[in-house]
């Protein structure tokens, strides 16, 4: 735990959940086990799930992702780790 990740503009952030914990937490929500922490396609599917099932969490997800990625344009190119963290924060499941 405690891996440091960098945003698109070099800002460092502490990642306090392991990739396995991230994958398990998202799988618990969406009902499908995948490598969400490393797979952009898996995170796209998770994003579609939250969009269809909880529009307020989807709005939160986008706002959080923009912040984590250091801006709107950078969020377009956000990593799977940034997207998975935003997803779990929006769902209220991220652990610091």
Secondary structure, 3 states (H helix, E strand, C coil): CCEEEECCCCCEEEECCCHHHHHHHHHHHHCCCCCCCCCHHHHHHHHHHHHHHCHHHHHHHHHHHHHHCCCHHHHHCCCHHHHHHHHHHHCCCCCC
